[in-house]
């Protein structure tokens, strides 16, 4: 880069800046322009993302800027364009921003393959990674630089950033907590925080929660009208950009947002952060806290608002982890053949590729360093004719070989591939627009499918009535109906991280040792004392099991405190192993603290619940038998099939319905299952289910820990404070919110009296 500056070589693209989110691109662009002006360079900085218009893209291609800020997906789209070598020929450096966010995803694999290509084309290329601190920093460096990671230099900023964590303690801490209500009840404790600071970001964990808080704040304080806004991924681009500009200029008092604003965005007017509910991870909490005090030497202020009482323990755990600088690891993907197939198709669509040359590039990456010759030949076979099982179908014969060059000659195949580039796979989205045509944003198809024309729902801060669904668009009109539903979004519940779960167990042990010094733990003393009286607060060396009878049946409660994802697998595993001793059927429920097995038959707990249930021997066989891993794999295969190009999502405005995509994926899965069980994509599906959905490694560690503890079985006459949230979670699925709240009040009163 310095050579280019000194020689005055300003022609063509010099630097690519890769960022994971579009909101960050605009800020980087402004910062780069200020730096260029200071250096006296006549350089252009431009952004290329999914929001860039076709006209802008064409101009960039014909006259490249010196600095291009883009996303992994957009770069791959450019790689799929003929003549791309001329566009990239002057490239001197690549900067990968927010690498900690990319390293644990398939977008990170995309970036690895991209860098391997650029390093081959431009041997003198400089690669920079910018990252927040993560638990496995050395591995993150290795993933970024591949086989040359030993040459990498790690520069750590010697700047201490003080993070002031303040928990908002509810006026009354309930002894019997339940998830979901306490946040809004504490709204009036949040309002003074908003008024105290120049500008505040209010982070929620879900889009639904974001909509609720925005509306409730407006109703609670009419003076905030015109001073607060909302920002999440389903809101239209124009509205998002308006909110970002207004926030940057200091025109907004507060913005209620989701993770759409938690990555590296520099809004200097922001003086404080409010986190609604536990973020379930230390790194995520620090990231959000860093959006305030975004100046050298300034402190970050973050206020933690629990959505139920037990989350106060998580607040204390977060503060301790921050003080000790203990952060989560990001697990990198390995052997992601769906991404590899997509990448090779990208090369084939452009100028084509020679397998022998590209193979070396692939093996230089962290993801594919262990790829074998057999794996490689199977991948090439898949590209040519779909592998052994699909060879008879013309649809899967996409590659033409000319003098050893693998290329795509069919224009329609090339077009379909360019439209499918990317690794972010989500449920089908519907546009939300007024009947007259104005677009408001997008929403997941599965939510709209639950509504009838005439039903109302909240969106973009206003109640809307559904008129009809037409051409992947939910047509709406304004309404004054008060019974509007709150949209729900997939993935709405964040799992508790392993780091958080460990510190959480330590905090409860502090209470037992009489060291509940933190305000959060002091506030929870009545709850923990009630738990100790009626059951047990387990020490670090104890594993608590509770058993009691109610009108619903016989409840068996386990408390590993390992997070919802791990508990989902453990619940199914223990239920399966118990049923081998005694034929019995269980209903399962779980949260971040424990899981419940509910049956209609009495269980001899003392006899059946032993440490044998938690043995790691034959773990994966038992898991697969207990949770039907085949069915989980079928659902997972849809994502892999879409990324690898096995199924096509459809053209813009004519996307295939979710059920059609799923049925196509299941058909292909069944073919591989029956006729080609060694298929790389088929095997990858099971591997991803084990690693990322079931968290096999973490589950195994949890079982080993439980085996080292003393199992304490408590036979109760009535539910304990720890069991209460699990009971409520199951009720929530059966009752409306009004009926649920009334039922919980009655349950709480009964427990308080007893």
N, C-alpha and C positions, 0 to 999 in steps of 0.2 A: 504494500500500500504506500509506504513512504517513497519507494522508488518511483511509483506512478506519479506521486505528487511532485517530487523534485524534478522529474523530467518533463513535467507538463503534459503527460499523456492522459488527457481527459476524455478520450474517445471511447464510447461503448461502455458496457456494464463493467464496473470495477468491484463492487461489493454487493453481496446478497445478505440481507438480514432476515432470518427466519424467526417468526414468532408464532406461538400456538393459538393466539386469539386475535380477532380483528380489532377489538376495542383498543388493544395495545399498539397496533400498527400506526394509528393516527398520531399517538403521542410520540412514538419513536421518530416518525416523519418530521414533526415540529422540532424535536431536539436535534436531529441531524441537520436540518436547515440552519439552525442557530450555530452549530459547530462549523458548518461549511462557510457561513458568512464570516465567522471569526478567523478562519484560516485563509480567507480571501480566494476561495476556489469558485470557479464558475461551473459548479456541478448541479445537476438536477436530482432530486429525491422524489420517488413516486411509490405508491402502494399498489400491489396487485393481490387481490383476494376474490372471494366469491361475490363480493359486492361491486367489483370493478365492472363498468359497462363494456359492452363489446367494442364500442368506438374507442374507449380509452386503451383497451388491450391491443387493438390494432395499431394505434399510435405508438405504444410502448414497443411493440415488436419491430416496427419500422425504424424507430429512433429511440433506442434503449436509454434509460436514465443511467447515471453513473452509480447510483445507489438504488436498489430495489428492495422494498420491505414487503415480505410475502409470507405465505403459510406453506407447510409441507405439501399440501394438496395442490396448490397453485403452481409450485415448482414442477411437480410431476406432470401437470397438464402441459406446461411448456416443453418438458422433455418429450412429450408425445407429439410434438409439432415438428413437421419436416423443416429442415433448415435451422434447427435449434443451435447447432454448433457455432454458426455465425453470430447468434445472439449472445452466447456465453463466452466467445473467444477471448475477450479481454479480462475475464474474471481473475481477481487477485486474492480475494478473501471471502470467507463465509462466516457469519456470526449466527450462532444458534441461541436464541434468547429463551429464558425460562426452561432450561434443559431438564430440570427436575420434574417438570410437568410432562414432558415428552417421553422421558426415559422409561417410564412404566406403562407405555401404551404402544399400540401398533403404529401410531403416528411417529413414534421414536424409531421404529424399524424402517419406516419410509425414509426418515432422515438419514439413518445409517446407510441405506442403499444409495441415496442421493449423493452423500459425501464420498462414498467409494467411487462412484462414477466421476465426480469432479476431480478427485485426487488422481485418477487415472488420466483424465484429459489434461489436467494442469498440475504437474508434479510439484511445482513451487507454491501451490495453494496454501494459504494460511487459514486454519480453522480455529475459531474461538467459540467457546461455550460459556454462557452466562447462567449461573444457577444460584438459587438460594441453598443454604446448607441442608443437606439431607443425611440420613443415617449411614448410607453406603456411598459416600462421595467418591472413593477410589474406584468402585465399580462403575459409577456413573461416568467417570473420566474414560475408563476402558471402553464402555459402550460407545461413547462419542468418537473416539479416535481409532477404534478397532485394533488391528494388529500393531499399530504404531503408537499405542498408548504409552509405552515406556519412554518415548521422546517428549511426552506432554509435560507442560509446566503448569502447576496449580498456583494461582495467585489468590490469596485470601485477604479480603479487605480488613484492615486493622481498625475497624470502627465499631464501637460498642453502641448498640441501639437499645436504649431502655424501653421496655414495654410495661406500661402501667396497667395491670389487670384489676378491674374493680367489679366485683359481683354485686348485682342488684338483689338484695335479700328481700324476699316477700315479707309483708307485714305479719303474715301467719304461715308458718311452714307446716304443711299437712303431714300428719303421721302416716296417712295412707295415700301415697302419691299415685297419680295416674297421668299418662302422657297426653299432651295436646292442649290443655286448657290454660295453664298458668301463664303462658306468655302474654296473651291478650289481657288477662286480669291485671297484669303489671304494667299495662300501657301508660297509666297515669304516673308511674315512676320513671318512665322513659321520656315523657314530654319535657320535664325540666332539663334533661340532658340535651335535648335538641335545642332548646332556647338558650342554654348556657354557652354553646359554641357557635362559631361563625358558620360552620357547615359540618354535617354528620352523615356518615354512611351507615345504614341499618341493614345488616346482612341477615338474610333468612336462608334456610337450607333447601327450600323448595319454592317453586313458582307459585303454588297455591298459597303458601304461607306469605309470600311477598304480596300477593293481591289482597289478602285479608288485612295485613298490617297497614298497607297503604290506605285502604278504605276506612279502617278503624281510626287511624290517626286524623284523617280529615273530619270524621264525625265527632271526634273528641275535642278538636281544636279548630274551629272554623277559620281562625286567623292564618292557618298554615296553607290555605287555598292559594295556589299560584306560587307557593314557596317550596313545595315538596313534589317529588316525581318518583317514578318507578322505572326499574331497569332489569329486564331479564331476557333470556334468549328467544322467547316467543314473540316479543314485541318487534314491530317493523323496524327496518334499518333506519328510516328517516327519524322515527321517534327516538330510537337509541342514540343516534348521533346528536339530536337536539339536547337530550339529557346530558350527554358527555360534555358538550360545548358549554351548556349552562353551568354545569358543575365546575368545569375548568375555570370559567370566568367569575365564579363566586356568586352566581345569580340564584342559587338554590340553597335553602336552609337545610334540607335533608333529602336523601334519595334512599328509597327502600329497594334493595337489590338482592340478587343471588350471586353465585360464583361468576357471573358474567363480568363482574368488576373486581375480582379479587386477585388478579394476576398483574403485578408490576405497574399498574396504571398510576400515573403521577397527577393527582388532583391536589395541588398545594393548598387551596382554601380549606380542605378537609382537616378538621382539628380533632375529631373523635370518631370512634367506631362503636356501634352497638351490635352485638352478636345475639340473635334470638335463637335460643336453643343451643345445645352442644354441637360443635362442628365435628366431634368424634375423632379428631386428629390434631396433633400438636402443630404439624407443619401448616395445615390449612388455617389454623387459628393465628399463627404468626404472620402468615401471608396477608390475612385480612387486617390484622392489627397494623401492619406496615403501610396500609393505605392512608393512615393519619400521620401527622408530623413528618411529612415527606420532604424534609429539609435537613441538611447536615447539622447535627447537634440537637435536633428537636426530638422530644420524647413521643412515643406512640401511646395513645390513650384508647383502651378498649373496655367496654362495659359488657358484662356477661349477664344475659337475661335468661334464667332457666325456664323451660316449659313444663317442668315438674320438679318436685323437691329433690329427688335423687341426683338430678343433674348438677346440684351444688357440689357434690363430691367430684364430679368431672371438672368443675371450675377450679377447685383446689389442685387437682391432678395436673391440669393445664399449666397453672402457675409454677408448680414444682418442676415440671418438665422443661419449661422455658428457662427457669433459673439454672437448671443443670445442663441446658443445651442438649437434651436428649430428644432426637427426632426420629421419625419413622424411615424405614428403608423403602425404596421404590424397586419392585421386582421387574427386571427387564424381560421382555419376551425373547424366547429363543425358538429357532426352527419354525418360524411363522411362514409356512409355505404358501398360504393364501396371499400374503403381501408380496412374496417373491414372484409368484405367478403373475400378479398384477403388474409388477415392475418390469418383468421381462416382456409382457405384452406392450407396455409403454414404449420400450426400446424398439420392439418389432413394428409398432404403428408408425414410429418416426422414420429412422433410417435403416432399421434392422440391426441385428447383432450376430457376432460370431461366438458360439458357445464357449470355445476354448479360452478366448480372451476374457469374456464376461465372468467365467467361472472363478478366475483368480480374484476379480473384484469382489465377488460374492463372499468368497472364503476369507477375505480381509476384514469382514465385519464381525462384530461380536455375536450377532444373532445367528449367523451361519458359519461360524468358524469350525463347527464340528460336522458340517454337511459332508456326506460321503459321496463317492462317485455313483453309487447305486441310487442315492437320493436325487442326484443331479440328473441322471439319465431318465428317472421316472418323471421328474419335473418337465424335462424336454418332451417326453412322450405325451404328457398331459397337454402341453401346449399344441402339439401337432394334431392329435386326434382324440383328446379327452381321456387318455389312458386305456387300459384293457377293457373296462366295462362299457365305455361309451364310444368305442372305435367305430361302431356300425352307424352312428348318427352324424350326418353332415354338419349339424349345428355346432358340434364341438371341434370341428376341423378348421381351425382359425389361422394356422401358420403355413406359409409357403417357404420352401427351402430352395434357394438359388445359389449354386456354387458355395455351399456351406453357410450362406447368410440366411438367418431366420428373419422373416419379415411378414407383415400383413399387407396383402394386395387388395383385399376386398374393402371398398370404401364404407360399406354399411357396418362391417365388423369394427373398423377403425372408429367410426362415429360413436357406436355403442360403447366402446371401451373408454373413449375420452369423457363421455357423460358419466361413467361409473367410477372414475378415479377417486380414491379416498378410502379411508379405513374406519370412518365414523359411521356406524350403523345404528339407527334408532328406529323406533316404531314410526309408521307412516304419519305424516303431518298433513293437516288440512289448513288451508288458508282461512282466515277469519276476515270477512269483508261485509260491508253494508250492501243491501240489495241494489243500491245505486252505483256500487262499484268501488268505493274507497276501502283500501285494504288496511286492516288494523294489526295484523300479525299472523301467527300460526299456532296451532294447537294439535295435540296428539289425537289421532283418529279414534283410538279406543274410548276416549272420554266422550266425544261427540256421538259415538255410536250408542251411548246409553241414553241419549236425550230424544224426545219426541218434538216435532214442530210445535212451537208454542211454549216450550220449556225455557226458563231463563237461567243465565249463568253470568258470573262476574268475569270480565276480561278487560285488560288495559285500564283498570280503575273505574269501570262503569258496568252497570247491569245491561245485559243484552238478551234479546229474545231470539231463539233459533227459528228461522223462517223455513229453510230447506237446506239440504246438502246437494250440491250440484258441481260436477267436474272438479272434485277434490277441494271444493270451497264450501265452508259453512257460511251461508248467507244469513245475516242477522239484521235486527233493527233495535233501536233504543227502546227501553221499557222502564216502567216504574214499579214492576213487580218486586216485592220484598223477599220472596222465597227463592231468590236466585242461588244456584249451586256454585260452589267453588271448584274450579277445574283441578283435577288430580293428575299428576304426572308420574310416569314410570321412574323407578329409581329414586323415589322420594325419600327413602330412609337411608341415611349414611351409616355404614357399619363402624363400630368402635375399633380403632386401630390397636395393634398388639402393644404398642408403647403406652397408649392410654389405659388399656385394661390392666397392665402391670402396675402402673402408678396408682390406679384406682383401688386395687387390692391393698396396696401399701397404706393408703389413706385410711381405709377402714381399720387397719391394724393399729394405726396411731390412736384412734378412738379407744380401742381396747387397752392400750398402754397408758391412757390418761393424758395423751399429748394432742388433744383436739384444740390446738391453739389458733388455727386459722378461722376467720369469721364464718366461712362456709360450713366448716365442721361444727363449730359452736351452734350455728343455727339448726343443724341437723341432729343435735344431741337428743331432743325429745323423740324423734323418729327412731334413731339408733337404739335408744334406751327401750322403747317399746318393742323393737325387733329382738333385743336381747332378752327381755322379759318373756315374750311369747314364744320365742324360738332361739335364735343364736345369731350373733354377728361373727362370722367365721374369721379366725386369725389366718396368718399366712400359711400355717401348717394344718389347717382344717378345711374340709370340703363339706358343705352343708347340703343336706337332702331333707325336704319337708314332705309330710304326708298328712292329708286331712280329707274329710268327707263333707260334701255340701249337697244341695238339691240337684246340682248338675251331675254329680257323680263323685268318683274318687280321684283326688288330685295328687300327683307325684311331682314335686318341684326339685330341680337341681340348679345350683348356683356356681357355675365356673367363672363368671365375670370375664368372658372372653369375646364378647361382641356377637351381634345377631347372626352374621354369616357362619361363624363357627358353631354356634348353638343350633342353627338349622340342621347342619349335618349331624351333630352330636345327638340331637333329639331323635332323629330318624334311626341312628345307629343303636342307641340304647333301647328304643322301642322294639326294634327288630330282635335284638339279643334277649330282651325280656320275654318276647313272645315264643322263643324257642323253649324256654323253661315252662311256660304256661300259656296255652293258646288264648290270646287276648288282643283286642283291638284298642288302639289309642287315638285320641285327637291331640294334635301337637300345637303348641303355641310357644313363642320365644320372643325375648327382647335382648338388649345388650348385657343384661345382668344374669339371666338364667333362662331355663326352658321348662315347660310343663308337659307332662303326659297325663291326659285325662281319660279315664275309662269308666264304664258302668259296672265294673266288677271289682270286688274287694281284692286287694293284693297283700300277700304276706311279705311286707317290706323287709322285715328283719332277715328273712330267709333268702329272698330273691335279689335284693339290692346289695350287691357286694362289689368288691374291687374287680372281680372277673369281668364285669360289664364294661370296664374301661381299659381292657387289655389292648395293646397295639397289634397283637398277632392277628394276621389275616384282615387287617384294617380295611384295605381297599376292596377286598372281596365282600366284606360285610357291608361297607358303604354302598357299593353298587347294588347289592341285594336289598338294601333298606330304602333307598331313595329313588330307585329306578333310574340309575345313571344313564341308561339308554335313552330314556325320554328327555332327560336334561340335555344329552348330547344332540338329540334331534333338533331341539330348539336352538342350541348353540350353533349347529351346522348351518342354519339359515344365514347367520352373519358371515361365516367363512365362505359359504357358497356365493354370497353377494360380492365380497371383496375379491375373490378369485375369478369372478366373471362367469361362474357356472349358471347363475340366474341373473336376468336383467331386470332392473327395477322399472324400466319404462322411460319414455321420453318426457321432457319437461311439460307439465300440464296434463300428461296422460300416464301418470305413474300407476303401476299395477297395485291392486289392493293388497293389503297385508296378508289376507287369507290366501290369496293366490301365490304370493311369494313363499309363504310357509308351506303350502301343499307341494309346490315344486321342489323346495328344499328337502322335504320329507321323502319324496319319491326318489330323489338322487341318493339320499342317505341310505334308504332301504336297499338300493341297488348295490352300493358299496358294501353295506353290511352283509349282503348275501353272496356277492360275486367277487369282491375285491377288498377283503378285510385288511390288506397291507397298503391300501391307498393312503398317501401322505396326508391328504386333507381329512380323511376319516380318522386317522390316528391322532392328528393334531386336535381334532374336536374333543376327544376324550382327555387329552393332555391339558387343554385349556379349562375344561370342566374341573379336573382335579386340582389344578394349580390356582385358578382365579375364582371359581365359583364355590368349590368346596373348601378351598384353602387347606389342602391336604397337609402341608408341612406344619402349618399353625395348629391344625386339629391334632396332629400327632404330638406336638409339643405340649398341648393342653392335656391330653390323655396321660402323658408321662408325668406331668406335674401333679395331676389328680392321684395317680398311683403312689406318689411319694407323700401324699397328705393322709391325715387321719379322717376317715369318713364319719361324719356325725349325722345320725338320722333322728329327726325330731317329729314325733307324732303329735299333731296339733288338733285342738278342738275347733279352731276357726282360722281364717287366713292371717298371715303375718304381713307387716308393711312391705317386705320384699316380694311377696307373692301377689299382692294387690294389683300392681300394674299389669301382670300377666293375665289376671282374670278380666281386667277391663279391656285389654286388647282383643280378647275373644268376643266380648260383649259388643264391642264397637262394630263388628261385622254383622251383627244381628239387629241392632236397634238404630233408629234415627238419632241425631245428635241431641234433640230435646229429650227423648225417652231415655237415652243413655245417661245424660246428666242427672235426670231425676232418679234413675236406678242407682247411680253411684252415690248420690247423696244419702239414699236410704241405707245402702250397704255400709257407708262410712259411719252413719249414726249408730247403726247396730253394733259395729265393731268398737266404736268409742265407748258405748254403754257397757259392753261385756268385759 
